[in-house]
Amino acid sequence: MNKLSRTARAQIIQLMVEGNSVRAITRITGRSINTVLKLLADLGAKADDYQDSVMRGLKCDAVQVDEIWSFVHAKNPNVPKEHLGYGDVWTYVAIDADTKLVPTWMLGERSPEHARVFMDDLRDRLANRIQLTTDGHRIYLRAVPDSFGDAIDYAQLIKVYGSSPLPEGWERQKWAQSHTSREVIGTIEKIVSGSPDPGKINTSFVERQNLTMRMGMRRFTRSSNGHSKKLANHAFAQAIHFMHYNFARPHKSLANPYPRTPAMAAGLADHMWTCEEIADLLG
């Protein structure tokens, strides 16, 4: 990897964050798979360290939190005994509704204990009281108050599932083939603590971020063989993804008065980073 030029590194980074698999990158660039994986590991560690250091004292207002599922090596029922610790992996993600900045993310289990660790990390990055919205998962009902106490305005947006009526002329079997059996037919806003602004009780931005992750990282794409084979590489890929998302990718909602990245909107950067600048994190 030391033999790669700055331009070559930037090309590989650009291909990574646009959703290409490691093997696709090797075919496009002609580089060996070991070279690509070494860049992934080295840059992922640097990107993680950089964001961990700069994402401090953040002046956020409304934050949304969700978790997204993926797996490493194999899904839980198919993990061999010799690969203990692999299987289903959840990534907790927080996003600021105004700047679209992702201040923190974490790999872990979908449990109250791991949710608490995530909330502790989010709390330590903030400079002020925030309004927080999560979905209706009960792990947050314990994790949020344990981390923030009363110093937060917290609400849950709970989805209500059901079946919509059949369109005229459609039979049940035909309808089932083109639609899932459970659809979101409404939501319930539940005030948990503080005084949340009803107009800011929303999880749309973090759910859209989940789609961005699935589109931008081959490891998250469903029904493909591009899933992560090692947990460390799974974490490194996410660090690079969020480095690009926060610092190098302009967000459409931030185009006024000029194109900006989430980091620019949050005051963490004064310009839009290039992939070459991300590559420079390696020194």
Backbone as CSV, one residue per row, in Angstrom:
resi,resn,N_x,N_y,N_z,CA_x,CA_y,CA_z,C_x,C_y,C_z
1,MET,0.816,-1.197,0.000,0.000,0.000,0.000,0.854,1.253,0.000
2,ASN,2.068,1.168,0.544,2.960,2.319,0.572,3.375,2.746,-0.828
3,LYS,3.253,1.844,-1.804,3.646,2.154,-3.159,2.541,2.889,-3.915
4,LEU,1.351,2.958,-3.362,0.251,3.637,-4.022,0.451,5.146,-3.980
5,SER,0.179,5.788,-5.088,0.229,7.244,-5.131,-1.003,7.814,-4.450
6,ARG,-0.961,9.099,-4.193,-2.116,9.789,-3.584,-3.344,9.653,-4.474
7,THR,-3.144,9.760,-5.779,-4.252,9.644,-6.729,-4.825,8.238,-6.731
8,ALA,-3.956,7.228,-6.655,-4.429,5.845,-6.645,-5.208,5.539,-5.376
9,ARG,-4.741,6.056,-4.258,-5.476,5.871,-3.006,-6.858,6.519,-3.096
10,ALA,-6.884,7.734,-3.644,-8.157,8.448,-3.757,-9.134,7.702,-4.659
11,GLN,-8.626,7.094,-5.720,-9.500,6.337,-6.610,-10.146,5.164,-5.881
12,ILE,-9.351,4.453,-5.100,-9.881,3.309,-4.355,-10.897,3.780,-3.317
13,ILE,-10.609,4.891,-2.646,-11.545,5.427,-1.659,-12.864,5.789,-2.327
14,GLN,-12.797,6.451,-3.479,-14.016,6.841,-4.192,-14.850,5.621,-4.567
15,LEU,-14.193,4.564,-4.991,-14.907,3.339,-5.346,-15.520,2.681,-4.116
16,MET,-14.813,2.743,-2.990,-15.348,2.175,-1.748,-16.643,2.850,-1.333
17,VAL,-16.632,4.190,-1.329,-17.775,4.921,-0.790,-18.940,4.991,-1.775
18,GLU,-18.726,4.538,-2.992,-19.815,4.483,-3.962,-20.442,3.095,-4.042
19,GLY,-20.138,2.241,-3.067,-20.843,0.974,-2.965,-20.230,-0.195,-3.700
20,ASN,-18.981,-0.082,-4.126,-18.329,-1.187,-4.813,-17.733,-2.172,-3.810
21,SER,-17.779,-3.437,-4.139,-17.173,-4.456,-3.287,-15.660,-4.442,-3.455
22,VAL,-14.975,-5.105,-2.537,-13.517,-5.163,-2.608,-13.068,-5.807,-3.910
23,ARG,-13.703,-6.887,-4.298,-13.293,-7.573,-5.530,-13.607,-6.731,-6.761
24,ALA,-14.709,-5.977,-6.732,-15.009,-5.090,-7.855,-13.939,-4.010,-7.972
25,ILE,-13.479,-3.499,-6.835,-12.427,-2.480,-6.850,-11.145,-3.046,-7.442
26,THR,-10.825,-4.280,-7.110,-9.604,-4.883,-7.672,-9.725,-5.049,-9.184
27,ARG,-10.923,-5.364,-9.662,-11.100,-5.523,-11.115,-11.028,-4.171,-11.815
28,ILE,-11.576,-3.133,-11.204,-11.589,-1.806,-11.836,-10.208,-1.179,-11.852
29,THR,-9.481,-1.308,-10.750,-8.193,-0.616,-10.618,-6.999,-1.470,-11.030
30,GLY,-7.176,-2.786,-11.024,-6.046,-3.665,-11.305,-5.144,-3.889,-10.111
31,ARG,-5.526,-3.370,-8.949,-4.739,-3.568,-7.734,-5.064,-4.918,-7.122
32,SER,-4.151,-5.436,-6.318,-4.387,-6.728,-5.676,-5.375,-6.556,-4.534
33,ILE,-6.040,-7.649,-4.189,-7.012,-7.598,-3.105,-6.335,-7.282,-1.775
34,ASN,-5.106,-7.742,-1.599,-4.370,-7.441,-0.362,-4.083,-5.943,-0.248
35,THR,-3.792,-5.305,-1.377,-3.534,-3.868,-1.378,-4.786,-3.098,-0.967
36,VAL,-5.932,-3.493,-1.529,-7.194,-2.816,-1.218,-7.565,-3.023,0.246
37,LEU,-7.400,-4.239,0.741,-7.752,-4.526,2.131,-6.828,-3.819,3.110
38,LYS,-5.560,-3.678,2.742,-4.627,-2.964,3.620,-4.973,-1.480,3.679
39,LEU,-5.346,-0.913,2.530,-5.785,0.480,2.528,-7.044,0.637,3.363
40,LEU,-7.972,-0.306,3.233,-9.197,-0.280,4.024,-8.890,-0.249,5.520
41,ALA,-7.996,-1.134,5.958,-7.678,-1.227,7.381,-6.917,0.002,7.873
42,ASP,-5.902,0.417,7.141,-5.084,1.545,7.580,-5.878,2.853,7.585
43,LEU,-6.612,3.101,6.499,-7.376,4.336,6.414,-8.583,4.308,7.351
44,GLY,-9.214,3.129,7.497,-10.352,3.025,8.398,-9.985,3.392,9.820
45,ALA,-8.829,2.932,10.274,-8.374,3.260,11.626,-8.112,4.756,11.769
46,LYS,-7.491,5.371,10.750,-7.206,6.806,10.803,-8.488,7.628,10.752
47,ALA,-9.437,7.215,9.906,-10.702,7.938,9.790,-11.493,7.862,11.083
48,ASP,-11.436,6.713,11.731,-12.129,6.550,13.000,-11.510,7.457,14.074
49,ASP,-10.190,7.462,14.133,-9.503,8.305,15.119,-9.777,9.788,14.871
50,TYR,-9.755,10.190,13.605,-9.955,11.597,13.291,-11.352,12.056,13.706
51,GLN,-12.355,11.280,13.338,-13.729,11.673,13.672,-13.979,11.600,15.177
52,ASP,-13.356,10.654,15.838,-13.507,10.563,17.288,-12.969,11.816,17.967
53,SER,-11.911,12.384,17.405,-11.292,13.554,18.032,-12.028,14.851,17.718
54,VAL,-12.573,14.993,16.495,-13.196,16.274,16.115,-14.675,16.333,16.485
55,MET,-15.308,15.192,16.658,-16.734,15.194,17.003,-16.909,15.413,18.505
56,ARG,-16.535,16.596,18.950,-16.625,16.952,20.367,-17.208,18.357,20.492
57,GLY,-17.926,18.595,21.596,-18.509,19.917,21.817,-19.503,20.312,20.748
58,LEU,-20.262,19.363,20.244,-21.177,19.617,19.134,-22.441,20.331,19.625
59,LYS,-22.849,21.358,18.889,-24.047,22.120,19.229,-25.210,21.631,18.372
60,CYS,-25.721,20.477,18.734,-26.848,19.892,18.019,-28.152,20.316,18.686
61,ASP,-29.233,20.221,17.952,-30.550,20.578,18.478,-31.443,19.348,18.554
62,ALA,-31.804,18.801,17.402,-32.664,17.615,17.347,-31.857,16.453,16.773
63,VAL,-31.717,15.398,17.545,-30.930,14.228,17.138,-31.858,13.027,17.009
64,GLN,-31.632,12.247,15.958,-32.388,11.021,15.743,-31.442,9.834,15.821
65,VAL,-31.913,8.744,16.412,-31.088,7.547,16.602,-31.844,6.324,16.107
66,ASP,-31.124,5.436,15.464,-31.697,4.165,15.014,-30.572,3.150,14.939
67,GLU,-30.924,1.907,14.698,-29.918,0.858,14.528,-30.231,0.094,13.247
68,ILE,-29.187,-0.327,12.553,-29.330,-1.011,11.275,-28.644,-2.371,11.349
69,TRP,-29.291,-3.374,10.801,-28.802,-4.759,10.886,-27.878,-5.105,9.724
70,SER,-26.878,-5.917,10.036,-26.025,-6.539,9.015,-25.441,-7.791,9.655
71,PHE,-24.544,-8.456,8.961,-23.917,-9.635,9.549,-22.488,-9.771,9.056
72,VAL,-21.706,-10.479,9.825,-20.299,-10.733,9.491,-20.094,-12.232,9.365
73,HIS,-19.502,-12.650,8.280,-19.207,-14.049,7.956,-20.465,-14.828,7.579
74,ALA,-21.459,-14.839,8.454,-22.701,-15.546,8.185,-23.774,-15.046,9.143
75,LYS,-25.018,-15.273,8.782,-26.102,-14.935,9.697,-26.067,-15.872,10.891
76,ASN,-26.662,-15.446,11.976,-26.561,-16.164,13.252,-26.778,-17.677,13.160
77,PRO,-27.842,-18.153,12.493,-28.067,-19.606,12.482,-26.991,-20.389,11.734
78,ASN,-26.206,-19.700,10.901,-25.229,-20.392,10.052,-23.779,-20.176,10.476
79,VAL,-23.567,-19.579,11.629,-22.193,-19.322,12.078,-21.591,-20.603,12.646
80,PRO,-20.485,-21.105,12.068,-19.842,-22.309,12.615,-19.310,-22.078,14.025
81,LYS,-19.158,-23.139,14.777,-18.687,-23.020,16.159,-17.313,-22.373,16.250
82,GLU,-16.481,-22.596,15.226,-15.126,-22.041,15.292,-15.103,-20.540,15.000
83,HIS,-16.241,-19.952,14.678,-16.303,-18.518,14.399,-17.186,-17.814,15.423
84,LEU,-16.993,-18.121,16.670,-17.751,-17.464,17.723,-17.476,-15.958,17.700
85,GLY,-18.509,-15.190,17.905,-18.366,-13.740,17.858,-18.792,-13.151,16.531
86,TYR,-18.981,-13.984,15.511,-19.471,-13.500,14.226,-20.984,-13.712,14.172
87,GLY,-21.583,-13.313,13.072,-23.026,-13.439,12.925,-23.670,-12.066,12.813
88,ASP,-24.875,-11.921,13.362,-25.618,-10.668,13.265,-24.893,-9.541,13.998
89,VAL,-24.820,-8.385,13.352,-24.190,-7.194,13.930,-25.120,-6.007,13.706
90,TRP,-25.343,-5.232,14.749,-26.161,-4.031,14.647,-25.266,-2.805,14.719
91,THR,-25.563,-1.804,13.898,-24.836,-0.544,13.940,-25.780,0.550,14.423
92,TYR,-25.450,1.130,15.567,-26.207,2.261,16.090,-25.728,3.525,15.375
93,VAL,-26.670,4.360,14.958,-26.340,5.583,14.228,-27.132,6.749,14.801
94,ALA,-26.452,7.870,15.009,-27.107,9.114,15.419,-26.916,10.147,14.314
95,ILE,-27.933,10.968,14.080,-27.820,12.012,13.059,-28.475,13.284,13.581
96,ASP,-27.832,14.415,13.301,-28.390,15.715,13.653,-29.358,16.126,12.548
97,ALA,-30.601,16.386,12.902,-31.639,16.662,11.908,-31.371,17.924,11.106
98,ASP,-30.680,18.899,11.689,-30.450,20.171,11.002,-29.251,20.119,10.056
99,THR,-28.120,19.663,10.549,-26.899,19.664,9.737,-26.685,18.356,8.984
100,LYS,-27.437,17.326,9.335,-27.300,15.972,8.771,-25.960,15.328,9.144
101,LEU,-25.285,15.892,10.143,-24.029,15.325,10.627,-24.299,14.030,11.380
102,VAL,-23.462,13.028,11.152,-23.489,11.795,11.945,-22.378,11.917,12.980
103,PRO,-22.706,12.300,14.220,-21.665,12.541,15.219,-21.062,11.275,15.789
104,THR,-21.797,10.169,15.745,-21.277,8.927,16.293,-22.053,7.742,15.750
105,TRP,-21.399,6.616,15.731,-21.996,5.337,15.367,-21.270,4.262,16.150
106,MET,-21.858,3.102,16.268,-21.228,2.044,17.060,-21.738,0.681,16.628
107,LEU,-20.827,-0.269,16.510,-21.197,-1.654,16.243,-21.468,-2.363,17.563
108,GLY,-22.486,-3.202,17.583,-22.779,-3.921,18.814,-23.982,-4.816,18.683
109,GLU,-24.485,-5.230,19.818,-25.687,-6.036,19.873,-26.887,-5.138,20.124
110,ARG,-28.045,-5.627,19.770,-29.281,-4.872,20.013,-29.760,-5.180,21.427
111,SER,-29.076,-4.556,22.385,-29.334,-4.861,23.790,-29.323,-3.572,24.598
112,PRO,-29.952,-3.566,25.783,-29.920,-2.371,26.629,-28.507,-1.962,27.008
113,GLU,-27.634,-2.945,27.221,-26.258,-2.651,27.630,-25.506,-1.914,26.522
114,HIS,-25.613,-2.395,25.301,-24.902,-1.748,24.199,-25.554,-0.420,23.831
115,ALA,-26.887,-0.345,23.955,-27.560,0.932,23.717,-27.090,1.980,24.723
116,ARG,-26.843,1.561,25.963,-26.349,2.485,26.991,-24.949,2.990,26.639
117,VAL,-24.079,2.108,26.184,-22.732,2.521,25.786,-22.812,3.551,24.663
118,PHE,-23.704,3.309,23.718,-23.860,4.234,22.596,-24.371,5.595,23.070
119,MET,-25.361,5.576,23.939,-25.914,6.825,24.448,-24.894,7.595,25.279
120,ASP,-24.062,6.887,26.032,-22.999,7.547,26.786,-22.049,8.279,25.838
121,ASP,-21.718,7.616,24.729,-20.800,8.220,23.764,-21.434,9.438,23.107
122,LEU,-22.710,9.336,22.749,-23.411,10.474,22.160,-23.441,11.637,23.143
123,ARG,-23.775,11.376,24.388,-23.837,12.419,25.417,-22.510,13.153,25.550
124,ASP,-21.419,12.411,25.530,-20.101,13.009,25.743,-19.654,13.888,24.576
125,ARG,-20.326,13.815,23.449,-19.952,14.611,22.278,-20.757,15.911,22.166
126,LEU,-21.739,16.087,23.013,-22.647,17.216,22.892,-22.269,18.359,23.825
127,ALA,-22.566,19.577,23.372,-22.268,20.763,24.169,-23.511,21.339,24.829
128,ASN,-24.683,20.788,24.527,-25.918,21.376,25.032,-27.004,20.303,25.133
129,ARG,-28.103,20.687,25.736,-29.276,19.824,25.833,-29.863,19.621,24.438
130,ILE,-30.323,18.424,24.150,-30.881,18.120,22.839,-32.282,17.531,22.972
131,GLN,-32.969,17.520,21.850,-34.188,16.717,21.726,-33.822,15.451,20.973
132,LEU,-34.186,14.310,21.519,-33.845,13.017,20.938,-35.110,12.273,20.532
133,THR,-35.048,11.655,19.349,-36.131,10.792,18.905,-35.559,9.438,18.511
134,THR,-36.167,8.368,19.011,-35.842,7.006,18.589,-37.123,6.333,18.131
135,ASP,-36.973,5.123,17.622,-38.172,4.335,17.349,-38.694,3.765,18.667
136,GLY,-39.654,2.869,18.577,-40.282,2.369,19.794,-39.572,1.236,20.475
137,HIS,-38.327,0.950,20.076,-37.627,-0.183,20.692,-37.382,0.090,22.180
138,ARG,-37.697,-0.891,22.998,-37.660,-0.668,24.452,-36.259,-0.580,25.039
139,ILE,-35.221,-0.958,24.267,-33.869,-0.848,24.808,-33.521,0.594,25.141
140,TYR,-34.131,1.541,24.421,-33.816,2.955,24.650,-34.508,3.507,25.898
141,LEU,-35.585,2.875,26.313,-36.302,3.364,27.489,-35.459,3.268,28.751
142,ARG,-34.499,2.372,28.738,-33.569,2.253,29.858,-32.268,2.983,29.581
143,ALA,-31.776,2.890,28.344,-30.456,3.436,28.018,-30.431,4.960,28.060
144,VAL,-31.465,5.612,27.516,-31.463,7.079,27.440,-31.493,7.728,28.819
145,PRO,-32.443,7.351,29.715,-32.430,7.972,31.046,-31.187,7.642,31.852
146,ASP,-30.635,6.440,31.678,-29.410,6.092,32.400,-28.247,6.975,31.973
147,SER,-28.213,7.378,30.700,-27.111,8.196,30.189,-27.332,9.686,30.433
148,PHE,-28.532,10.168,30.150,-28.791,11.608,30.167,-29.500,12.087,31.426
149,GLY,-30.123,11.174,32.168,-30.913,11.611,33.309,-32.083,12.464,32.855
150,ASP,-32.266,13.607,33.495,-33.345,14.530,33.123,-32.891,15.591,32.124
151,ALA,-31.633,15.548,31.731,-31.075,16.599,30.877,-31.291,16.306,29.398
152,ILE,-32.515,15.951,29.040,-32.817,15.658,27.645,-34.318,15.730,27.433
153,ASP,-34.719,16.116,26.230,-36.116,16.057,25.810,-36.235,14.863,24.869
154,TYR,-36.890,13.823,25.328,-36.841,12.539,24.629,-38.242,12.049,24.290
155,ALA,-38.403,11.623,23.030,-39.671,11.055,22.574,-39.399,9.861,21.676
156,GLN,-40.348,8.948,21.629,-40.289,7.810,20.713,-41.373,7.968,19.657
157,LEU,-41.020,7.600,18.438,-41.986,7.560,17.349,-42.257,6.089,17.052
158,ILE,-43.424,5.631,17.452,-43.768,4.205,17.379,-44.615,3.957,16.137
159,LYS,-44.165,3.057,15.295,-44.896,2.727,14.072,-46.018,1.736,14.373
160,VAL,-47.139,1.951,13.732,-48.288,1.061,13.857,-48.419,0.281,12.560
161,TYR,-48.417,-1.047,12.678,-48.463,-1.906,11.502,-49.852,-2.507,11.317
162,GLY,-50.190,-2.789,10.079,-51.461,-3.432,9.767,-51.522,-3.746,8.290
163,SER,-52.682,-4.107,7.825,-52.893,-4.441,6.419,-53.851,-3.431,5.813
164,SER,-53.484,-2.875,4.686,-54.356,-1.937,4.002,-55.414,-2.702,3.218
165,PRO,-56.564,-2.085,2.974,-57.609,-2.778,2.211,-57.162,-3.084,0.791
166,LEU,-57.699,-4.147,0.225,-57.325,-4.552,-1.124,-57.868,-3.568,-2.158
167,PRO,-57.057,-3.227,-3.157,-57.583,-2.418,-4.261,-58.676,-3.179,-5.006
168,GLU,-59.568,-2.452,-5.593,-60.679,-3.088,-6.306,-60.167,-3.969,-7.445
169,GLY,-60.655,-5.181,-7.501,-60.262,-6.101,-8.564,-59.061,-6.968,-8.235
170,TRP,-58.446,-6.776,-7.053,-57.281,-7.555,-6.667,-57.699,-8.678,-5.731
171,GLU,-57.076,-9.822,-5.924,-57.290,-10.931,-5.010,-56.178,-10.947,-3.977
172,ARG,-56.436,-11.569,-2.833,-55.464,-11.592,-1.742,-54.136,-12.185,-2.171
173,GLN,-54.142,-13.263,-2.935,-52.895,-13.922,-3.319,-52.055,-13.007,-4.204
174,LYS,-52.704,-12.345,-5.161,-51.978,-11.441,-6.047,-51.396,-10.271,-5.249
175,TRP,-52.170,-9.732,-4.299,-51.724,-8.620,-3.469,-50.515,-9.020,-2.627
176,ALA,-50.538,-10.224,-2.079,-49.451,-10.683,-1.212,-48.149,-10.838,-1.977
177,GLN,-48.242,-11.111,-3.268,-47.031,-11.291,-4.062,-46.312,-9.975,-4.322
178,SER,-47.014,-8.854,-4.243,-46.412,-7.562,-4.574,-46.267,-6.636,-3.375
179,HIS,-46.786,-7.027,-2.203,-46.687,-6.195,-1.012,-46.386,-7.044,0.208
180,THR,-45.680,-6.473,1.154,-45.451,-7.185,2.406,-46.761,-7.292,3.171
181,SER,-46.868,-8.293,4.008,-48.112,-8.520,4.739,-48.331,-7.472,5.822
182,ARG,-47.230,-6.826,6.299,-47.362,-5.801,7.332,-46.901,-4.470,6.771
183,GLU,-47.774,-3.498,6.832,-47.453,-2.175,6.340,-47.606,-1.172,7.475
184,VAL,-46.844,-0.066,7.375,-46.988,1.001,8.353,-48.244,1.787,8.015
185,ILE,-49.219,1.758,8.907,-50.484,2.450,8.655,-50.642,3.687,9.542
186,GLY,-49.655,3.935,10.408,-49.717,5.110,11.260,-48.571,5.136,12.243
187,THR,-48.461,6.212,13.005,-47.424,6.353,14.027,-48.033,6.936,15.304
188,ILE,-47.361,6.650,16.405,-47.758,7.182,17.706,-46.553,7.914,18.297
189,GLU,-46.761,9.139,18.732,-45.703,9.906,19.385,-45.817,9.726,20.889
190,LYS,-44.741,9.201,21.493,-44.740,8.943,22.933,-43.701,9.821,23.612
191,ILE,-44.141,10.720,24.470,-43.228,11.568,25.235,-42.664,10.740,26.388
192,VAL,-41.336,10.621,26.444,-40.694,9.823,27.487,-40.169,10.709,28.608
193,SER,-39.511,11.806,28.267,-38.977,12.707,29.290,-38.823,14.106,28.721
194,GLY,-38.808,15.108,29.610,-38.637,16.482,29.184,-39.849,17.022,28.456
195,SER,-39.586,17.989,27.583,-40.659,18.642,26.820,-40.289,18.707,25.346
196,PRO,-40.348,17.589,24.650,-39.987,17.588,23.229,-40.943,18.441,22.399
197,ASP,-40.394,19.109,21.396,-41.189,19.864,20.433,-41.874,18.856,19.513
198,PRO,-43.197,18.820,19.467,-43.894,17.835,18.627,-43.484,17.909,17.155
199,GLY,-43.134,19.108,16.694,-42.736,19.257,15.300,-41.394,18.640,14.968
200,LYS,-40.631,18.271,16.004,-39.308,17.681,15.780,-39.251,16.198,16.159
201,ILE,-40.386,15.617,16.495,-40.423,14.177,16.785,-40.463,13.440,15.458
202,ASN,-39.321,12.937,15.054,-39.172,12.432,13.690,-37.990,11.483,13.631
203,THR,-38.108,10.416,12.851,-36.979,9.509,12.615,-36.677,9.370,11.123
204,SER,-37.247,10.239,10.306,-37.094,10.107,8.851,-35.654,10.252,8.399
205,PHE,-34.913,11.184,9.029,-33.545,11.427,8.572,-32.624,10.255,8.893
206,VAL,-32.770,9.671,10.070,-31.899,8.547,10.411,-32.296,7.304,9.612
207,GLU,-33.569,7.153,9.289,-33.979,6.031,8.450,-33.458,6.206,7.032
208,ARG,-33.410,7.447,6.557,-32.814,7.711,5.244,-31.320,7.452,5.284
209,GLN,-30.690,7.717,6.424,-29.270,7.422,6.563,-29.024,5.918,6.470
210,ASN,-29.946,5.125,6.980,-29.814,3.674,6.839,-29.757,3.272,5.373
211,LEU,-30.593,3.905,4.556,-30.565,3.617,3.122,-29.248,4.061,2.510
212,THR,-28.753,5.220,2.926,-27.459,5.694,2.424,-26.360,4.699,2.740
213,MET,-26.392,4.103,3.922,-25.392,3.105,4.292,-25.516,1.863,3.412
214,ARG,-26.721,1.418,3.172,-26.897,0.214,2.350,-26.488,0.467,0.900
215,MET,-26.695,1.686,0.427,-26.314,2.009,-0.941,-24.822,2.288,-1.066
216,GLY,-24.210,2.827,-0.007,-22.824,3.250,-0.085,-21.809,2.226,0.364
217,MET,-22.268,1.153,1.009,-21.355,0.104,1.459,-21.881,-1.249,0.993
218,ARG,-21.109,-1.898,0.144,-21.530,-3.196,-0.371,-21.780,-4.186,0.750
219,ARG,-21.095,-4.035,1.866,-21.227,-4.952,2.991,-22.631,-4.930,3.593
220,PHE,-23.381,-3.868,3.335,-24.727,-3.752,3.876,-25.812,-4.113,2.865
221,THR,-25.414,-4.381,1.619,-26.398,-4.688,0.587,-27.018,-6.056,0.838
222,ARG,-28.334,-6.098,0.856,-29.025,-7.359,1.115,-28.911,-8.291,-0.087
223,SER,-28.992,-9.599,0.196,-29.030,-10.639,-0.836,-27.851,-10.539,-1.795
224,SER,-26.655,-10.341,-1.252,-25.443,-10.342,-2.063,-24.364,-11.096,-1.291
225,ASN,-23.265,-11.407,-1.969,-22.161,-12.081,-1.288,-21.045,-11.097,-0.944
226,GLY,-21.391,-9.806,-0.875,-20.392,-8.786,-0.548,-20.305,-8.488,0.931
227,HIS,-20.953,-9.311,1.761,-20.950,-9.054,3.203,-19.534,-9.158,3.783
228,SER,-19.353,-8.578,4.944,-18.046,-8.598,5.591,-17.695,-10.007,6.042
229,LYS,-16.428,-10.353,5.873,-15.943,-11.655,6.342,-15.213,-11.514,7.686
230,LYS,-14.810,-10.276,8.020,-14.138,-10.011,9.290,-14.791,-8.801,9.953
231,LEU,-14.949,-8.884,11.269,-15.591,-7.800,12.004,-14.774,-6.509,11.923
232,ALA,-13.450,-6.628,11.974,-12.603,-5.433,11.923,-12.796,-4.683,10.611
233,ASN,-12.832,-5.404,9.489,-13.030,-4.758,8.197,-14.409,-4.116,8.099
234,HIS,-15.389,-4.726,8.759,-16.733,-4.162,8.806,-16.696,-2.787,9.482
235,ALA,-15.948,-2.702,10.561,-15.822,-1.428,11.288,-15.020,-0.410,10.483
236,PHE,-13.937,-0.846,9.839,-13.113,0.074,9.050,-13.917,0.667,7.889
237,ALA,-14.726,-0.169,7.233,-15.527,0.311,6.107,-16.506,1.389,6.552
238,GLN,-17.070,1.226,7.746,-18.015,2.215,8.243,-17.314,3.528,8.571
239,ALA,-16.120,3.454,9.118,-15.373,4.673,9.437,-15.073,5.472,8.173
240,ILE,-14.699,4.784,7.104,-14.417,5.465,5.836,-15.704,6.032,5.243
241,HIS,-16.785,5.253,5.328,-18.069,5.716,4.812,-18.485,7.019,5.490
242,PHE,-18.421,7.077,6.816,-18.868,8.269,7.527,-17.883,9.421,7.373
243,MET,-16.606,9.114,7.171,-15.639,10.169,6.891,-16.018,10.871,5.589
244,HIS,-16.338,10.091,4.584,-16.735,10.664,3.295,-18.088,11.353,3.406
245,TYR,-19.040,10.709,4.085,-20.374,11.284,4.212,-20.338,12.621,4.961
246,ASN,-19.615,12.678,6.070,-19.590,13.891,6.887,-18.775,15.018,6.269
247,PHE,-17.650,14.687,5.627,-16.697,15.720,5.230,-16.570,15.949,3.724
248,ALA,-16.955,14.972,2.904,-16.676,15.096,1.470,-17.912,15.069,0.578
249,ARG,-19.030,14.655,1.105,-20.222,14.486,0.268,-21.217,15.618,0.524
250,PRO,-21.471,16.485,-0.457,-22.444,17.569,-0.232,-23.846,17.006,-0.059
251,HIS,-24.588,17.575,0.867,-25.944,17.100,1.132,-26.930,18.032,0.427
252,LYS,-27.884,17.448,-0.270,-28.809,18.265,-1.060,-29.581,19.258,-0.208
253,SER,-29.906,18.884,1.015,-30.680,19.785,1.871,-29.849,20.956,2.381
254,LEU,-28.526,20.906,2.164,-27.626,21.963,2.650,-27.091,22.819,1.509
255,ALA,-27.766,22.801,0.365,-27.257,23.486,-0.831,-27.427,25.000,-0.780
256,ASN,-28.247,25.497,0.120,-28.485,26.926,0.222,-27.712,27.509,1.420
257,PRO,-26.846,28.501,1.255,-26.655,29.321,0.059,-25.629,28.756,-0.919
258,TYR,-24.933,27.681,-0.553,-23.955,27.061,-1.443,-23.820,25.600,-1.021
259,PRO,-23.332,24.720,-1.893,-23.211,23.298,-1.539,-22.320,23.100,-0.318
260,ARG,-22.836,22.333,0.641,-22.097,22.099,1.876,-22.207,20.645,2.294
261,THR,-21.199,20.208,3.019,-21.231,18.893,3.646,-21.794,19.045,5.056
262,PRO,-22.204,17.947,5.689,-22.645,18.044,7.081,-21.595,18.657,7.999
263,ALA,-20.322,18.324,7.783,-19.261,18.885,8.625,-19.156,20.385,8.456
264,MET,-19.363,20.889,7.250,-19.340,22.332,7.018,-20.518,22.997,7.726
265,ALA,-21.692,22.382,7.633,-22.881,22.940,8.269,-22.742,22.959,9.787
266,ALA,-21.989,21.986,10.325,-21.797,21.900,11.775,-20.604,22.703,12.262
267,GLY,-19.886,23.350,11.351,-18.737,24.165,11.733,-17.472,23.371,11.988
268,LEU,-17.414,22.140,11.496,-16.228,21.303,11.700,-15.257,21.364,10.523
269,ALA,-15.679,21.945,9.427,-14.822,22.064,8.244,-15.178,23.354,7.523
270,ASP,-14.197,23.923,6.815,-14.445,25.167,6.087,-14.510,24.958,4.585
271,HIS,-14.424,23.689,4.156,-14.521,23.392,2.733,-14.932,21.930,2.561
272,MET,-15.242,21.590,1.338,-15.627,20.231,1.008,-14.368,19.391,0.754
273,TRP,-14.165,18.370,1.565,-12.987,17.536,1.410,-13.041,16.760,0.091
274,THR,-11.869,16.460,-0.440,-11.752,15.556,-1.585,-11.291,14.186,-1.091
275,CYS,-11.379,13.206,-1.962,-10.894,11.870,-1.596,-9.386,11.880,-1.389
276,GLU,-8.712,12.796,-2.095,-7.268,12.943,-1.902,-6.970,13.407,-0.468
277,GLU,-7.775,14.321,0.035,-7.567,14.802,1.402,-7.866,13.716,2.423
278,ILE,-8.877,12.903,2.134,-9.146,11.765,3.026,-7.957,10.811,2.999
279,ALA,-7.384,10.588,1.822,-6.205,9.716,1.717,-5.031,10.279,2.515
280,ASP,-4.969,11.605,2.645,-3.866,12.242,3.370,-3.906,11.953,4.863
281,LEU,-5.015,11.415,5.369,-5.056,11.023,6.777,-4.015,9.963,7.080
282,LEU,-3.576,9.256,6.051,-2.563,8.221,6.231,-1.170,8.839,6.424
283,GLY,-1.032,10.116,6.131,0.260,10.759,6.294,1.164,10.624,5.098
